[in-house]
Amino acid sequence: MIQLHPQAFASTGAMGVIGALLEQRTGQQIAANRAWRIETALKPVLRANDLDTLDQLIGRLAAQRNGPLADAVVDALLNHETSFFRDAGVLDLVVEAAQALQADAPGRRLRIWSAGCSMGQEPYSLAMLFEEAAVSRGMLMPEIVATDVSAAALARARAGRFSQFEIQRGLPVRRMVNWFDSIDGEWVVRPELARRIVFRQQNLAKDPPPAGKFDLVLCRNVLLYFAADVRTRVFRTLRDATRDGGLLVLGAGETVIGQTDAFRPSDQFRGLYLAGDANVAPFRSCAG
């Protein structure tokens, strides 16, 4: 077994190169006070490639450039921390806002974009909520598009397979039984729920948004990893994807205030942001 000594990870130059690789590929930055994440996150990559130090990893990366090793490094550094029904009150508000939007556009199927979806817990949570709302409120099931920069995370999301630990994080037993099957020690999402979501790879910092306009865009706990100039560019991408009068949902520590004029705080749905300037009318209808 390879012994990984703490002093082996102390090369500032190596850590700078790896941080630059992450920023080049994804636009995300690792703050100086979180540099320990590089060391911790890359230990499995070092073991898998029979490497002892970050400097050795840099040498291997220089030889392979854009090969699978670079992909593995970037994926290891991305924060995939998530859970089912994370900030459940926010997701309930999304359903309420969708009902108001639906009332203003009867018969039109809404479109929702979950940007930075990681391994799929957020879009699957939304799909469950809207399936339940279709039964209890007669709502039309929206189209849900979920994207992430990580191919590995998307592969997990598409497979819809979750460990016992992952399934217990935020998912009530009733919903677990209703929407997942226990197979070979994992919990697998049922096809009738999985078909409600389209997963696509997309780099928020570089790529255009998915085609078409969205009524609701969720981009939670992603913007905080971007530098100010990249964040401005991402806001532009989010606005391009959002229908006038549509809504943007950010994480609890994120805001549009002082960041962009493309969205403004919603008067009707506190904590959500309305796409458009002051001339864009708020909803005429309110969910009952």
RAHU-V111312 format. One record per backbone hydrogen bond with DSSP energy under -0.5 kcal/mol. NH is the residue of the N-H (numbers start at 0). CO is the residue of the C=O. Records with the same first field share a line. If there is no record, write none. Layout:
BEGIN
NH = CO, CO
END
This chain:
BEGIN
3 = 1
4 = 2
7 = 4
8 = 5
9 = 6
11 = 9
14 = 10
15 = 11
16 = 12
17 = 13
18 = 14
19 = 15
20 = 16
21 = 17
22 = 18
23 = 19
24 = 20
25 = 21
26 = 21, 22
27 = 21
28 = 224
30 = 28
33 = 30
34 = 31
36 = 33
37 = 34
38 = 34
39 = 35
40 = 36
41 = 37
42 = 38, 39
45 = 41
46 = 42
47 = 43
48 = 44
49 = 46
50 = 45
53 = 7
56 = 52
57 = 53
58 = 54
59 = 55
60 = 56
61 = 57
62 = 58
63 = 59
64 = 60
66 = 63
70 = 66
71 = 67
72 = 68
73 = 69
74 = 70
75 = 71
76 = 72
77 = 73
79 = 77
83 = 168
85 = 82
87 = 84
89 = 86
90 = 86
91 = 87
92 = 88
93 = 89
94 = 90
95 = 91
96 = 92
97 = 93
98 = 94
99 = 95
100 = 96
101 = 97
102 = 98
103 = 99
104 = 100, 101
105 = 102
107 = 104
111 = 142
112 = 215
113 = 111, 144
114 = 112, 217
115 = 146
116 = 146
119 = 116
121 = 116
123 = 119
124 = 120
125 = 121
126 = 122
127 = 123
128 = 124
129 = 125
130 = 126
131 = 127
132 = 128
133 = 129
134 = 130
135 = 131
136 = 132
137 = 132
138 = 132
142 = 109
143 = 195
144 = 111, 142
145 = 197
146 = 113
147 = 199
150 = 148
153 = 149
154 = 150
155 = 151
156 = 152
157 = 153
158 = 154
159 = 155
160 = 155
161 = 186
166 = 162
167 = 163
168 = 164, 165
169 = 167
171 = 169
175 = 171
176 = 172
177 = 173
178 = 174
179 = 175
180 = 187
182 = 180, 185
185 = 182
186 = 161
187 = 180, 185
188 = 159
189 = 178
192 = 189
193 = 189
194 = 190
195 = 192
196 = 193
197 = 143
198 = 196
199 = 145
201 = 147
203 = 201
205 = 202
206 = 202
213 = 240
214 = 110
215 = 110
216 = 246
217 = 112
218 = 216, 248
224 = 221
225 = 222
226 = 26
230 = 226
231 = 227
232 = 228
233 = 229
234 = 230
235 = 231
236 = 232
237 = 233
238 = 234
239 = 235
240 = 236
241 = 237, 238
242 = 213
244 = 274
245 = 242
246 = 214
247 = 272
248 = 216
249 = 247, 270
250 = 218
253 = 250
258 = 255
259 = 255
263 = 273
265 = 271
269 = 267
271 = 268
272 = 247
273 = 263
274 = 245
275 = 261
279 = 276
280 = 278
END
